[in-house]
Amino acid sequence: MTTGILALQGDFREHAEMLASIGQASVEVRRPEQLDALDSLIIPGGESTTIARLILRYGFTEPLRAFCASGRAVWGTCAGAILLAKRVDDLDRPGIETMDMAVARNAFGRQVDSFEASIELAGLAGGPFRAIFIRAPIIESVGPEVDALGRLEDGTIVAARQGNLLATAFHPELGGDSRLHEFFLTIGAGELPTAAASAR
């Protein structure tokens, strides 16, 4: 199985390093035609407006939408989650817009307001996940086909799944915990059931 990482801007190298640490091959994706050979795709954190602009410039919009619709696993982290959302505040150009959720960009403030939190994630064994939030979005609401997998203590949604699509508002590639990457790969293999609606 080959996992692609959209490598237009952002934390794509950190995702590649995390995947390598668990023995998973990855490819840095810079051209739309590379998507054809992939089994799954990660859209990394970075600057969402910059990545959105580059997606448009290099003709990725429709190929990425088609990839999401193909049933192959797609994971958006931080900026990647913003780009997957159908509804985003303050994004001046279209993203991929395939996941039925509303997202607020930079909801926790500026870089100096970055923080870490322990998150219970539905379907993830081994206890809470230590999540790193850097200029992070929040998932304001999700549609009926989307499961909220993780929340902060105040109830704010920070992880969600819609079938083959996974979104996390934080940066799992920056910590030493590989469990979310392993979780994602099981989605790609078609082995992980959708989280129970009670996790919403």
KAHU-V830379 format. One record per backbone hydrogen bond with DSSP energy under -0.5 kcal/mol. CO is the residue of the C=O (numbers start at 0). NH is the residue of the N-H. If there is no record, write none. Layout:
CO,NH
CO,NH
This chain:
1,38
1,39
2,26
3,41
4,28
5,43
9,11
10,14
11,15
12,16
13,17
14,18
15,19
16,20
17,21
18,21
18,23
19,22
22,24
24,2
26,4
26,28
27,29
28,6
30,33
31,34
32,35
33,36
34,37
38,72
39,3
40,74
41,5
41,43
42,76
44,10
45,47
46,50
47,51
48,52
49,53
50,54
51,55
52,56
53,57
54,59
54,60
55,58
59,63
60,64
61,65
62,66
63,67
64,68
65,69
66,69
66,71
67,70
72,40
73,165
74,42
74,76
75,167
76,79
77,80
77,81
78,82
79,83
80,84
82,95
82,96
83,97
83,98
86,102
87,90
89,91
98,85
98,100
99,142
100,85
100,86
101,139
101,140
102,88
102,104
103,106
103,137
105,108
109,112
110,113
114,132
116,118
116,130
118,120
118,128
119,121
119,150
120,123
122,124
128,118
128,130
130,116
130,132
131,133
131,170
132,114
134,105
135,106
135,107
137,103
137,139
138,156
140,101
142,145
146,148
146,160
148,121
149,157
149,158
151,154
155,151
156,138
157,168
158,148
158,149
159,166
160,146
161,164
163,73
164,161
165,75
166,159
167,77
169,171
170,173
171,174
175,177
177,181
178,182
179,183
180,184
181,185
182,186
183,187
184,188
185,190
185,191
186,189
190,192
195,198
196,199
